[in-house]
Amino acid sequence: QVQLVESGGGSVQPGGSLRLSCVVSGIAFAQYAMIWYRQAPGQGRESVASITSFGPIKYADSVKGRFTISRDNAKSTGYLQINDLKPEDTAVYYCNVLDTIRSYWGQGTQVTVSS
């Protein structure tokens, strides 16, 4: 059974940082790309960062310079480091792992940024 378990979300003040984790089990994680999405209240799901199985990384323009995606294939874990958090970063953050055929999602972790 494939499982993706996100953690690391929370409530922080503007300017703060969080590190989100996504632990993957049941698949050969190293063979999958990973994408972090977020969904703010009343809005659609937005891709914020992606990393392929062999490393190339992309970021949404809205998060460049503040978000860092990484992965540790030995631990079957992906990460999203979020710095200089802004109120508009408030959302549920999801990890998604996929190859050309399959796509799996985590349950999401809430990030709330407010003063």
C-alpha atoms as one frame of an Amber mdcrd trajectory, in Angstrom:
protein
   0.000   0.000   0.000   1.343   3.384  -0.986   1.404   6.033   1.725   2.532
   9.645   1.716   2.611  11.286   5.121   3.205  15.019   5.315   4.258  16.827
   8.458   5.837  20.069   9.579   2.989  22.481   9.073   1.837  24.894  11.746
   0.996  28.451  12.658   3.777  30.985  12.305   4.209  34.727  12.189   5.146
  36.530   8.997   8.837  36.171   8.320   9.017  32.786   9.975  10.142  29.478
   8.518   8.838  25.952   8.305  10.196  22.713   6.916   7.597  20.387   5.500
   8.343  16.685   5.132   6.706  13.990   3.045   7.585  10.431   3.963   6.757
   7.974   1.202   6.312   4.228   1.569   5.146   1.414  -0.682   6.907   2.558
  -3.855  10.478   3.032  -5.089  10.570   6.711  -4.213  13.818   7.355  -6.080
  12.067   6.549  -9.367   9.360   9.172  -8.913   9.206  12.889  -9.370   7.833
  14.928  -6.511   5.674  18.029  -6.606   4.546  20.190  -3.712   1.162  21.849
  -4.139  -0.804  24.196  -1.980  -4.465  25.083  -1.768  -5.603  28.259  -0.085
  -9.183  28.608   1.185 -11.589  29.075  -1.714  -8.874  28.633  -4.322  -7.649
  25.901  -6.606  -4.609  23.727  -6.024  -1.365  25.405  -7.099   1.964  23.765
  -7.859   4.757  25.535  -5.975   7.835  23.362  -6.482   8.871  20.202  -8.257
  11.891  17.931  -8.367  12.427  15.061 -10.751  13.797  11.665  -9.836  17.247
  12.776 -10.961  17.227  16.297  -9.582  16.069  19.134 -11.888  14.002  21.600
  -9.887  11.361  24.149 -10.752   9.559  26.767  -8.659   6.489  28.877  -9.116
   7.394  32.529  -9.572   5.500  33.410  -6.397   7.848  31.368  -4.217  11.232
  31.670  -5.912  13.936  32.665  -3.475  11.873  31.639  -0.427  11.006  27.968
  -0.986  13.516  25.140  -1.402  12.519  21.661  -2.468  14.785  18.706  -1.802
  14.683  14.965  -1.471  16.531  12.207   0.336  15.993   9.062  -1.673  17.701
   6.901   0.959  15.027   8.001   3.445  12.173   8.028   0.888  11.440  11.543
   2.030  10.864  14.835   0.308  11.136  18.256   1.884   9.922  21.782   1.327
  11.809  24.463   3.226   9.746  27.641   3.434  11.415  30.861   4.543  10.176
  34.418   4.956   6.600  33.220   5.233   3.886  35.636   4.159   0.162  35.648
   4.969  -0.549  34.705   1.360   1.354  31.450   1.922  -1.478  30.285   4.169
  -2.777  27.058   2.647  -2.888  23.307   2.935   0.310  21.930   1.438   0.268
  18.578  -0.340   3.004  16.367  -1.700   2.459  14.423  -4.893   4.752  11.748
  -6.273   4.351  10.551  -9.821   5.849   8.778 -12.763   4.494   8.458 -16.292
   1.687   6.163 -15.155   0.995   6.567 -11.462   0.300   9.516  -9.182  -0.036
   9.483  -5.406  -1.048  12.186  -2.941  -0.558  12.865   0.712  -3.261  14.072
   3.063  -1.903  17.593   3.361  -0.470  19.709   6.139  -1.837  23.105   7.144
   0.367  26.183   7.088  -1.077  29.325   8.628   0.774  32.624   8.585  -0.602
  35.436  10.690   0.492  38.008  13.212
